[in-house]
């Protein structure tokens, strides 16, 4: 097993370990109160996509271990985990990056664990038929884990040429045989029809800051539900002090995979643009030819609070956007509660039915 060297951030005033505090936006010492403000720097425009795709797609999957810089204890480091806390003394530390593409910046946490719990509790309160045990997760203040998760960020200029048909609706009067009062009658009805006209044209669209999750330890569908991210608040460069005290993952979805997914999302948006450009009441698209230019990418570390809930042999995951407080999760159902509601509805229906029968019997 490999041994990694790690970096940590002792307080220059008292020597205690520091960690990033979202509410203050600074590295802070919990013992003497010393703070180091982290200044925001604007992000670069990104790297040409050709440069990124040409780099090695090797993803480091080998486990390793580190020695705590404070207590000296050795402990295993999870695969692709770049930053963590010592399980013995809770000292935060950061190792060197192993994957070939390095993060360009970080979007720091803005909400602390306490506020994240409040957002989570509010979200749980909106779930119908959730088991009581899920509410206990909130009431017991189960610890949330703060992660910085890598995301690929894409920009692109597009111009799409299309061929299709525009459909314009018009109405004609037709006669049909209908049964009216038990007799067949000839009636006149208005019928909607479409007049199709061949069309062609082109649409242009600029895409900025399209985010694609680059790490799959959590369900990708949940991470997508945390969008949009306020990426304009991201800070350029690897500001390691903003990572201190949180778990940090390296990417395991290569740039090629993220780029392919980004283009698919862009094509969905382009298709809507084409339908709008065709106009009319209905549209048909026969061919699309998209030209891509000035494609650029960045890798950013985005903040996520997460926890999980084990219920009836299955793990359910919950994620909270560390900046906006948006919550996404997999919800279990309490079939006992669903059955109880069905029973109540059936009971009320029977009561109403028998009450109506009794009233009818007594001439009510």
C-alpha positions, 0 to 999 in steps of 0.5 A: 500500500502506498504512503502519501505525504499530506499537508495541513494548516496549523494556526499561526497564532496558537498552533492548533489545527484550522478548518474552513468555516462556510459562515465566515468564508475564512480559515479559522481556528476554533481555539483562539479565534484566529482567521485567515480570509480567503480572497476571491479570484475570477476563474480563467476562461477554461482550456481548449477541449482538444488539450484535455481530450489529448491528456492521459485518461488514466484514473488512479484507483490504488488505495493508500495510507497517510500518517496524521501530521498531528498525532502520527497515527497511520490510517487508510485513505479511501480510493480517490480521496484527496482530503479527509480527517484523521479518524483518531484526532480529527485533524484535516489534511490534504494529499497531492493530486494523482489524476492527470487533469488538476482542478482549476478552482473551487466553489467554497461551502457557503452554508454550514452543517447546522443550516444544511440540517435545517434545509434537510428537515424542511425537505423531509417535511414535504414527503408524504408517506415517509417512514417515521425512521427518516424523521428520526434521522433529522431529529437526532441531528445525524452528522452530515458529511461535507464533500467537495466533488469534482465536476466538468464545466463546459463552454461552447459555441454552436451553429446548427443547420436543420431540415424539417417541416412546418405544420400549420393547422386549418379546419374543415367542415365534414359530415359524420353519422352520429347516434343522437337520442338513440337515432342515427343522424348526419351532423356537421363537425369541424376537423383539424388538419395540418398543412406541412411545408418543407423548411430549412435554416440554422440556429446559433447558441452559446453555452456557458458553464454547463456542469457535468458530475465527474465522480460517481460515488453518489447517484449521478441523478441526485447530483444533477438535481442540485443544479444550477450552481452559482459558478460565478462565485467559484475561486480560481486556482487550487485554494487549498485552505477552502478545502481544509476540513472537508472530504475531497474526491478526485474524478473517476468519470474521464473527460471524454465521458463528461464531454459526451454527456455535455454535448448530449445536453446541448443537443437537447437545448438545440433541438428546442431552439430548432423547433422554435425557429421552425414555428407553426403549430407543429414541427418535424425535424428530419436532419440536424448538423451541429458545428462546434467551435471554441469548446472549452472545459474546466474542472471545479470542486463543488460543495455537497453535504450528504448523508444516507438512511438505511431502511429495509435492507437498502441505503437511501442517499441525500445530498444538499447543495453547499451553496444554495441549500437545494436538497435532493434524495431517494425517498423510501415509502412507508407502506403501513402509512399508505395502507392506513390511508387506504383503510381510512378512505374505504371506511369513510366511503362505507360510512357515507354509503350506509348513511345514504341507504339509511336516509333513503330507507326512512324517506330522508 
